[in-house]
Amino acid sequence: MANLQETESWEAGIYQLEMTDPVVAGPPDLAQSKGFANVQALQLANRTLWLKAQLALLETALGNIDFAPQIQAKIDELVDSAPGALNTLNELAVALQDNDSQIAGLVSQIAAMQNSVNNIDVTAQINAAINNLVNGAPAALNTLRELALALQDNDSDIAALVSQISGVQNTYNNLVAGAPANLNTFAELASAIQAQQQRKPTYTVLAQFPTRKYNGTITLSQPITNFDSLMFEAMHYNVPANCRRFFEHPLALVSQGEPFYMDGEDWFSRWTYHSSTQLSLHHEWNSKIVKVIGVKY
């Protein structure tokens, strides 16, 4: 009598005997239609042998696992850096017994503190804090809920006020319209005007013309760019010598090559600015320019 020849393998399925299969013993071989009666037994035996091998591998693997580091990690976690003299339950129990008297003292102190707390008039302090918070607010508006409801009721009024404030801001912005920060309020403007009225200009003679000139270029003794404006002292003909008139021309209005005009009832002249040191007088009637003065405020 022979045994089935087992193979260590996992059979994907167990063969089912069909009604048409002949009951034939001997070594199973489905391809050759032999040994149908032993096919199932061989397949199960192969599986059993494979499972046995897997159990042996698992047993070997479990035997090779070193649990010591994991056990030590749990112990260290439990000890949690406790000092060596207090890192076991026995040491802790002994220490607690030794500290019974100290614990009793602490309990006594806690009881005394409890009595002190009980004697504190917390109600008075709470009321004082509430009164400070309310600070004399009327009874209808002395809680956050009442204030919130009042604000909700006044939403439309607040929106109107915001709109008015926005309008005022727009008016202010239009009023300021790019004015420098030191001159963007009425107070600053008034102060600046007062200071301007109190200032006296300093004069520097740039040129003198004792006789009447026509169509000539005048070289100034100082550059025009040093001054805020030019002041022309004109003297009319056929009038007393003390009848003079000053005409001030801001430099900001004059560009190079641009003519500018001065006139009166009986005189007229046209000047052209060429450079910071040269002016030309094209023609003049019934008057003469006595001097050109640089005005520096």
Stockholm file with secondary structure:
# STOCKHOLM 1.0

chainA/1-297         MANLQETESWEAGIYQLEMTDPVVAGPPDLAQSKGFANVQALQLANRTLWLKAQLALLETALGNIDFAPQIQAKIDELVDSAPGALNTLNELAVALQDNDSQIAGLVSQIAAMQNSVNNIDVTAQINAAINNLVNGAPAALNTLRELALALQDNDSDIAALVSQISGVQNTYNNLVAGAPANLNTFAELASAIQAQQQRKPTYTVLAQFPTRKYNGTITLSQPITNFDSLMFEAMHYNVPANCRRFFEHPLALVSQGEPFYMDGEDWFSRWTYHSSTQLSLHHEWNSKIVKVIGVKY
#=GR chainA/1-297 SS CCCCCCCSCCCSCCCCCCTTSCCCCSSCBTTTTBCHHHHHHHHHHHHHHHHHHHHHHHHHHHHHCCCHHHHHHHHHHHHTTCCGGGSSHHHHHHHHHHTHHHHHHHHHHHHHHHHHHHHSCHHHHHHHHHHHHHTTCCGGGSSHHHHHHHHHHTHHHHHHHHHHHHHHHHHHHHHHTTCCGGGSSHHHHHHHHHHHHHCCCEEEEEEECSSCCCSEEEECSSCGGGSSEEEEEEEETTSCTTCEEEEEEEGGGCCTTCEEEEECSSCEEEEEEEETTEEEEEEEESEEEEEEEEEEC
#=GC SS_cons         CCCCCCCSCCCSCCCCCCTTSCCCCSSCBTTTTBCHHHHHHHHHHHHHHHHHHHHHHHHHHHHHCCCHHHHHHHHHHHHTTCCGGGSSHHHHHHHHHHTHHHHHHHHHHHHHHHHHHHHSCHHHHHHHHHHHHHTTCCGGGSSHHHHHHHHHHTHHHHHHHHHHHHHHHHHHHHHHTTCCGGGSSHHHHHHHHHHHHHCCCEEEEEEECSSCCCSEEEECSSCGGGSSEEEEEEEETTSCTTCEEEEEEEGGGCCTTCEEEEECSSCEEEEEEEETTEEEEEEEESEEEEEEEEEEC
//
